């Protein structure tokens, strides 16, 4: 996952990507450290055309506030520039996979 620290650049990415997952966490969160590689692997294996970004809430509090992220880990899913889903704190990879599957197949159908 690519780290992002600029609010304007993030807004451009959200508008420009068909599918985008944004992962919010901090370096001090042990749960976040375990979950992040699993989410990355899920995207690579099942949803390779979806983009992903990482926001460190300690280093980018403006981005976190703008997107109303007040707890970590938080995952925001965007499809075609619109927020589709938000997961916070207790995140199930199975539920995340199921949530991404249908809109992903609609947006990225060939």
N, C-alpha and C positions, 0 to 999 in steps of 0.2 A: 504494500500500500504506500502510495506517495503521500508524504506529509504536506500539509497546506497551512499557511499562516496569514494569508491575505484575504480579507472579506470580499473584496471586489473580484479577485481571481476565483474565489469559490463560487460566487454568484454566476460568473461566466461559465464555469464548469457545469453547474447545475443546469443552466439553460442549454448548453451545447452538447450534453451527453444524453443519449437515448435512455440509458439505465445507469444509475450511480448509487453506490453505497458509501455512506460516510460513517466512519467509526470514530467515536469520541471517547478518549480515555486520558490517563496520565501515566507517567513513568512509575509513580508510586503505587499504582493499583495492581496487586498481584493477580486478581481474577482477570483483569484486562489483558495482562501479559500472556496468560494461558489461552484466552479466548481469541485474541487477534490472529495468531497464525492459523487457527482452525477456521475462522471466517475467511481468511485469504485462500486457504486450501479449498474450501467449499466453492468459492467463486471461480477459482482456476479449473476445478474438476467439473462442476455442473453448469456454471454460467460464465463461460470464458469471454463473452462479448460485453459483459458488464464492467464498468470502471469502478474503482474504489479509491477513497481518500482517507487519510488519517488526520484527525485534529487533536492536538494535545491541549486539553482544556486549561492547563496551567500556563502554557505559553501563548494561547490564543483565547483569552477570556471574552473578547469582543465577539468572536465567531460563535462561541458557546452561548452567550447571552442573546445574540441575534436569532439563533435557532432554538432558543428556549431549552437548552440542555443544562440541567441542574444536578444530574446524577450520572455516575459512570459505572460501567460502560453503557453507552447509548449508541444505537445504530439507527441511522435515518436512511430510508430507501426512497429514491427519486426515480420516476419514470417520466420521460419527456418533459422535464422541467417542473414537475409537480411532486410534492411530498406524497408518497403513497402509504408509507408505514413507518412506525417509530417503535423501537424496542428499547427498554431501559432496564438496568439492573440485572434481573434474572432472565437470561436469554437462552433459549433452547435452539440448538443448531437445526434440529429436525423441524421445528416450527418456522424458523427463518427460511429454510430450504423450501418448505411448502408455500410460504408467503411469496417468495420470489418466483416460483415456478410458472404460475399462470400468466402474470403480467409480462414476464420475460419472454415466454413463448409468443405472446401476442405482439410485443414490440419488435422482437428480433426475428419474426417469421420470415423465411426466405421465399 
